[in-house]
Amino acid sequence: MTETTIGIGGAAESTDMVLNIGPQHPSTHGVLRLRIVLDGERVQHAEPVVGYMHRGAEKLFEARDYRQIIMLANRHDWLSAFSNELGVVMAVERMLGMEVPERAVWIRTLLAELNRVLNHLMFLGSYPLELGGITPVFHAFREREELQAVMEEVSGGRMHYMFNRVGGLKEDLPAGWLGRARDAVASVRSRMDVYDGLVLGNEIFRGRTRGVGVLSAGAVHAYGVSGPIARASGVDFDLRRDEPYLAYGELRDTLKVVTRTEGDCLARFECLLEQTHNALDLADACLDRMADLAPGPVNQRLPKVLKAPEGHTYAWTENPLGVNGYYLVSKGEKTPYRLKLRSASFNNIQALTELLPGTLVADVSPILASRLFGGGEID
């Protein structure tokens, strides 16, 4: 009988393994590639590789006039389409020195908060999915459908609303819409306990997220992280309160900036959930104010060819995923000379280089899900 000895261990035990997660992977929520170096089950190094979806949107801005670029801005974070539009039109309005009618200001604020709830519900449902919890995502889509219905009724679109215009809005609200919107908000609020109990109260979910993927406040500042992720690390910053735009200055009593200090995956989920509750409260406050507003115009009369005066400006908004900014440069033509986009997701993802090293492979998916990003915004 012949014995064959197969060598095990040795040099192989200390050899690092390079693992590619993505670019198309269930846990990446978009076309993102993570190049991870592993030592056994432990992540040694992580590098986000972006650009797989790059469509040259900023260059396309230069070839479209100020009415057409709203459509391009609509799409970089497809879950925050209305908020994306808002930053563009605010930048152009600022260049023109244009005042927006009061009714349009309140409708914009209302729809921005409904869009915030739609965005957050998607992440509240898909986050547990990365840990094997399939039920919450079905609840999330049910709630989203109720709000999508009223957003579709007012704008004609389900994802890309194209409802903002330079100087206001496309048109006024349909008859009876405020009542239907109020019913939809009440219906969604009545079922939010699903996320409070089924997800946040689940001991498996808490065990897999508490103390995992801790991001320090210093790293938040270093990488320019913003939104619920930054606030979960104790960075108390929200443009709606700190540099009010639209009607947020009048909603100070209702607006609540949710923060945590732990900076882990659980804290990020808690911030997201509480912020969703508050967005519903803000929507109700807007609906109350709209009920008292006298009928009036919702847009300004514009010239046939709209040209912004020569100069530059920067308009930023508190989008659902974080700070969204547009740096607009005009040479006095009907198209922007330059329109630079500062997206929340790009910065939020870059912090993974600091967040992932030292964690287990099994924790990569929940950490990635807690980064709250849209694939189009990264690129």
C-alpha positions as CSV (number, residue, x, y, z in Angstrom):
1,M,0.0,0.0,0.0
2,T,1.3,3.4,-1.0
3,E,0.8,6.4,1.3
4,T,0.6,9.9,-0.2
5,T,1.1,12.9,2.1
6,I,-0.5,16.1,1.0
7,G,1.0,19.2,2.5
8,I,-1.4,21.5,4.4
9,G,-0.8,24.8,6.2
10,G,2.6,26.2,5.8
11,A,2.9,29.3,3.6
12,A,-0.7,29.0,2.4
13,E,-1.9,30.0,5.9
14,S,-0.3,33.4,5.7
15,T,-1.2,34.1,2.1
16,D,-3.6,37.0,1.7
17,M,-6.6,36.4,-0.6
18,V,-8.1,39.1,-2.8
19,L,-11.9,39.0,-3.0
20,N,-14.0,41.0,-5.4
21,I,-17.5,41.8,-4.3
22,G,-19.3,43.1,-7.4
23,P,-19.5,45.0,-9.6
24,Q,-22.9,43.3,-9.8
25,H,-23.7,41.8,-6.5
26,P,-26.9,41.5,-4.4
27,S,-25.5,43.4,-1.5
28,T,-24.1,46.4,-3.4
29,H,-27.5,48.1,-4.1
30,G,-26.0,49.3,-7.4
31,V,-23.1,48.6,-9.7
32,L,-20.2,48.9,-7.3
33,R,-17.1,46.8,-6.9
34,L,-15.3,46.2,-3.6
35,R,-11.8,44.9,-3.8
36,I,-11.1,43.3,-0.4
37,V,-7.9,41.7,0.8
38,L,-8.6,39.0,3.4
39,D,-6.5,37.3,6.0
40,G,-8.7,34.3,6.7
41,E,-12.1,35.7,7.7
42,R,-10.8,39.1,8.5
43,V,-10.7,42.1,6.1
44,Q,-7.2,43.6,5.9
45,H,-7.8,46.2,3.2
46,A,-10.8,47.4,1.2
47,E,-10.9,49.5,-1.9
48,P,-14.2,50.8,-3.5
49,V,-13.9,50.7,-7.3
50,V,-16.4,53.1,-8.9
51,G,-17.2,54.2,-12.4
52,Y,-19.1,51.2,-13.8
53,M,-22.2,53.3,-14.3
54,H,-20.6,56.5,-15.4
55,R,-22.8,58.3,-17.9
56,G,-21.0,61.6,-18.1
57,A,-24.0,63.5,-16.6
58,E,-21.9,66.6,-15.7
59,K,-20.7,66.9,-19.3
60,L,-24.3,66.4,-20.6
61,F,-25.4,69.3,-18.4
62,E,-23.2,71.6,-20.6
63,A,-25.1,70.5,-23.7
64,R,-28.7,71.0,-22.4
65,D,-30.5,74.2,-21.6
66,Y,-31.8,75.1,-18.1
67,R,-35.1,73.5,-18.6
68,Q,-33.6,70.2,-19.9
69,I,-31.0,69.7,-17.2
70,I,-33.7,69.0,-14.6
71,M,-34.3,65.7,-16.3
72,L,-30.6,64.7,-16.0
73,A,-30.4,65.7,-12.4
74,N,-33.5,63.7,-11.7
75,R,-31.6,60.4,-12.2
76,H,-28.3,60.3,-10.3
77,D,-30.1,59.1,-7.2
78,W,-33.2,57.4,-8.5
79,L,-34.7,57.1,-5.0
80,S,-34.4,60.9,-4.4
81,A,-35.5,62.2,-7.8
82,F,-37.6,65.1,-6.5
83,S,-34.9,66.3,-4.1
84,N,-32.3,66.1,-7.0
85,E,-34.4,68.4,-9.1
86,L,-34.7,70.8,-6.3
87,G,-31.0,71.6,-6.0
88,V,-30.7,72.4,-9.8
89,V,-33.7,74.8,-9.9
90,M,-32.6,76.5,-6.7
91,A,-29.2,77.1,-8.2
92,V,-30.6,78.6,-11.4
93,E,-33.2,80.7,-9.4
94,R,-30.4,82.0,-7.3
95,M,-28.4,83.1,-10.4
96,L,-31.5,84.8,-11.7
97,G,-32.4,86.4,-8.4
98,M,-35.8,84.9,-8.8
99,E,-38.4,84.7,-6.0
100,V,-40.6,81.6,-6.0
101,P,-44.4,81.9,-5.2
102,E,-45.2,81.0,-1.6
103,R,-47.6,78.2,-2.7
104,A,-44.8,76.6,-4.7
105,V,-42.4,76.8,-1.8
106,W,-44.8,74.8,0.5
107,I,-45.6,72.2,-2.2
108,R,-41.9,71.7,-2.8
109,T,-41.3,71.2,0.9
110,L,-44.2,68.7,1.2
111,L,-43.1,66.7,-1.9
112,A,-39.4,66.7,-0.7
113,E,-40.5,65.1,2.6
114,L,-42.7,62.6,0.9
115,N,-39.7,61.7,-1.4
116,R,-37.6,61.4,1.8
117,V,-40.0,58.8,3.2
118,L,-40.0,56.9,-0.1
119,N,-36.2,56.8,-0.1
120,H,-35.9,55.7,3.5
121,L,-38.5,53.0,3.2
122,M,-36.5,51.4,0.5
123,F,-33.4,51.2,2.8
124,L,-35.4,50.2,5.9
125,G,-36.7,47.3,3.9
126,S,-33.6,46.2,2.0
127,Y,-31.2,46.6,5.0
128,P,-32.6,43.6,6.9
129,L,-32.5,41.7,3.6
130,E,-28.7,41.6,3.8
131,L,-29.0,39.8,7.1
132,G,-31.5,37.2,5.8
133,G,-34.7,39.0,6.9
134,I,-36.9,39.0,3.8
135,T,-40.2,40.1,5.4
136,P,-39.5,43.8,6.0
137,V,-38.9,44.5,2.3
138,F,-42.5,43.4,1.4
139,H,-43.9,45.8,4.0
140,A,-41.6,48.6,2.7
141,F,-43.0,48.2,-0.8
142,R,-46.5,48.2,0.4
143,E,-46.0,51.5,2.2
144,R,-44.0,52.9,-0.7
145,E,-46.9,52.1,-3.1
146,E,-49.3,54.3,-1.1
147,L,-47.0,57.3,-1.3
148,Q,-46.0,56.5,-4.9
149,A,-49.7,56.8,-5.8
150,V,-50.0,60.3,-4.6
151,M,-46.7,61.4,-6.1
152,E,-47.7,59.9,-9.4
153,E,-51.0,61.6,-9.3
154,V,-49.5,65.0,-8.8
155,S,-46.5,64.7,-11.2
156,G,-47.3,62.0,-13.7
157,G,-44.2,60.0,-12.8
158,R,-43.5,57.2,-10.4
159,M,-39.7,57.6,-10.1
160,H,-38.6,60.5,-12.2
161,Y,-41.1,63.2,-11.3
162,M,-39.9,66.1,-13.4
163,F,-42.3,68.3,-11.4
164,N,-39.9,71.2,-10.5
165,R,-39.4,74.1,-12.9
166,V,-37.2,77.1,-12.7
167,G,-39.4,79.6,-10.9
168,G,-41.7,77.1,-9.3
169,L,-43.6,73.9,-10.3
170,K,-45.0,72.4,-13.5
171,E,-48.6,73.0,-12.4
172,D,-50.9,73.2,-9.3
173,L,-52.1,70.3,-7.3
174,P,-55.1,68.2,-8.6
175,A,-58.5,68.8,-6.9
176,G,-58.8,66.8,-3.7
177,W,-55.1,65.8,-3.7
178,L,-54.3,67.2,-0.3
179,G,-56.9,65.0,1.3
180,R,-55.6,61.9,-0.5
181,A,-52.0,62.8,0.5
182,R,-53.0,63.2,4.1
183,D,-54.7,59.7,4.1
184,A,-51.6,58.2,2.5
185,V,-49.3,59.7,5.2
186,A,-51.7,58.5,8.0
187,S,-51.8,55.0,6.5
188,V,-48.0,54.7,6.3
189,R,-47.5,56.1,9.8
190,S,-50.0,53.5,11.2
191,R,-47.8,50.7,10.0
192,M,-44.4,52.0,10.9
193,D,-44.4,49.8,14.0
194,V,-43.3,47.0,11.6
195,Y,-39.8,48.5,11.5
196,D,-39.9,49.5,15.2
197,G,-40.9,46.0,16.4
198,L,-40.2,43.5,13.6
199,V,-36.7,44.8,12.7
200,L,-35.4,47.1,15.5
201,G,-36.8,44.9,18.2
202,N,-35.4,41.7,16.6
203,E,-32.5,40.3,18.8
204,I,-30.8,38.7,15.8
205,F,-30.8,42.0,13.9
206,R,-29.5,43.9,16.9
207,G,-26.8,41.3,17.5
208,R,-25.6,41.5,14.0
209,T,-25.5,45.3,13.9
210,R,-24.5,46.5,17.4
211,G,-20.9,47.5,17.5
212,V,-20.3,46.5,13.9
213,G,-18.8,48.9,11.3
214,V,-18.2,51.8,13.8
215,L,-17.4,55.1,12.0
216,S,-15.9,57.8,14.1
217,A,-16.9,61.5,14.0
218,G,-13.4,62.3,12.9
219,A,-13.7,60.0,9.9
220,V,-17.1,61.5,9.0
221,H,-15.4,65.0,8.7
222,A,-12.3,63.6,6.9
223,Y,-14.3,61.9,4.2
224,G,-17.2,64.4,3.9
225,V,-19.8,61.9,5.0
226,S,-23.2,63.4,5.5
227,G,-26.9,62.6,6.1
228,P,-28.2,59.9,8.5
229,I,-24.8,58.1,8.5
230,A,-22.9,61.2,9.8
231,R,-25.6,61.9,12.4
232,A,-25.3,58.3,13.6
233,S,-21.7,59.1,14.5
234,G,-22.7,62.1,16.5
235,V,-22.1,64.8,13.8
236,D,-25.1,67.1,14.4
237,F,-25.6,68.7,11.0
238,D,-28.7,69.1,8.9
239,L,-29.1,71.8,6.3
240,R,-32.8,72.0,6.8
241,R,-32.1,73.4,10.3
242,D,-28.6,74.9,10.0
243,E,-29.1,76.7,6.6
244,P,-32.9,76.6,6.1
245,Y,-34.2,76.6,2.5
246,L,-37.8,76.3,1.2
247,A,-40.2,76.4,4.1
248,Y,-37.9,74.6,6.7
249,G,-37.3,77.9,8.6
250,E,-41.0,77.9,9.5
251,L,-41.0,74.2,10.4
252,R,-38.3,74.5,13.2
253,D,-40.8,73.3,15.8
254,T,-41.6,70.1,13.9
255,L,-38.1,69.4,12.4
256,K,-36.1,67.0,14.6
257,V,-32.5,66.3,13.8
258,V,-31.9,62.7,14.9
259,T,-28.4,61.8,16.2
260,R,-26.6,58.9,17.8
261,T,-23.1,58.6,19.2
262,E,-22.3,55.0,18.6
263,G,-21.6,55.3,14.9
264,D,-22.3,51.6,14.2
265,C,-24.7,49.8,11.9
266,L,-27.5,49.8,14.5
267,A,-27.2,53.5,15.1
268,R,-27.4,54.2,11.4
269,F,-30.6,52.1,11.1
270,E,-32.1,53.9,14.2
271,C,-31.3,57.3,12.7
272,L,-32.9,56.3,9.4
273,L,-36.0,55.0,11.1
274,E,-36.5,58.1,13.4
275,Q,-35.9,60.4,10.5
276,T,-38.7,58.6,8.6
277,H,-41.1,59.2,11.5
278,N,-40.1,62.9,11.5
279,A,-40.5,63.2,7.7
280,L,-44.1,62.0,8.1
281,D,-44.6,64.7,10.8
282,L,-43.1,67.4,8.5
283,A,-45.4,66.2,5.7
284,D,-48.4,66.6,8.0
285,A,-47.2,70.1,9.0
286,C,-46.9,71.1,5.4
287,L,-50.4,69.7,4.6
288,D,-51.8,71.8,7.5
289,R,-50.2,74.9,6.2
290,M,-51.3,74.2,2.6
291,A,-54.9,74.0,3.9
292,D,-54.7,77.6,5.1
293,L,-53.0,79.0,2.0
294,A,-55.0,81.1,-0.3
295,P,-55.0,80.0,-4.0
296,G,-52.3,81.5,-6.0
297,P,-49.6,80.9,-8.7
298,V,-47.2,78.1,-8.4
299,N,-44.6,79.3,-11.0
300,Q,-43.1,82.4,-12.5
301,R,-43.4,83.5,-16.1
302,L,-40.2,82.7,-18.0
303,P,-38.9,84.0,-21.3
304,K,-38.9,81.7,-24.3
305,V,-35.1,81.3,-24.1
306,L,-33.9,81.2,-20.5
307,K,-30.4,82.4,-19.9
308,A,-28.7,82.7,-16.5
309,P,-26.4,85.8,-16.1
310,E,-22.7,85.4,-16.1
311,G,-21.4,84.2,-12.7
312,H,-21.3,81.2,-10.4
313,T,-23.2,79.9,-7.4
314,Y,-23.5,76.8,-5.2
315,A,-26.8,75.4,-4.1
316,W,-27.0,72.5,-1.6
317,T,-29.8,70.7,-0.1
318,E,-30.3,68.0,2.6
319,N,-31.2,65.1,0.4
320,P,-32.4,61.8,1.9
321,L,-28.9,60.3,1.7
322,G,-27.0,63.4,2.7
323,V,-25.8,66.7,1.4
324,N,-26.4,67.2,-2.4
325,G,-24.8,70.2,-4.0
326,Y,-24.6,71.8,-7.4
327,Y,-21.9,74.2,-8.4
328,L,-23.2,76.2,-11.3
329,V,-21.0,78.3,-13.6
330,S,-22.7,80.5,-16.2
331,K,-21.2,82.4,-19.1
332,G,-24.6,84.1,-19.8
333,E,-25.7,81.4,-22.3
334,K,-28.8,79.2,-22.3
335,T,-26.8,76.2,-21.2
336,P,-24.5,75.9,-18.1
337,Y,-20.8,76.5,-18.7
338,R,-20.2,74.0,-15.9
339,L,-22.4,72.2,-13.5
340,K,-20.5,70.2,-10.9
341,L,-22.4,67.7,-8.8
342,R,-21.5,66.9,-5.2
343,S,-23.4,63.7,-4.4
344,A,-23.8,62.3,-0.9
345,S,-23.3,58.6,-2.0
346,F,-19.8,59.2,-3.4
347,N,-18.4,60.4,0.0
348,N,-20.4,57.9,2.0
349,I,-18.9,55.0,0.0
350,Q,-15.3,56.3,0.2
351,A,-15.3,55.9,3.9
352,L,-15.4,52.1,3.4
353,T,-11.6,52.2,3.1
354,E,-11.5,53.1,6.8
355,L,-14.6,51.2,7.9
356,L,-14.1,47.7,6.6
357,P,-10.5,46.8,7.6
358,G,-10.6,44.6,10.8
359,T,-14.1,43.4,10.3
360,L,-15.3,39.9,9.4
361,V,-16.4,38.9,5.9
362,A,-19.8,38.1,7.2
363,D,-20.2,41.7,8.4
364,V,-19.3,43.3,5.0
365,S,-22.9,43.0,3.7
366,P,-24.6,44.7,6.7
367,I,-22.0,47.4,6.8
368,L,-22.4,48.1,3.0
369,A,-26.2,48.1,3.4
370,S,-25.9,50.7,6.2
371,R,-23.9,53.1,4.0
372,L,-27.2,54.2,2.3
373,F,-26.0,54.9,-1.2
374,G,-27.4,54.9,-4.7
375,G,-25.3,53.4,-7.5
376,G,-25.8,56.3,-9.9
377,E,-24.6,58.9,-7.4
378,I,-21.3,57.1,-6.8
379,D,-20.3,57.5,-10.4
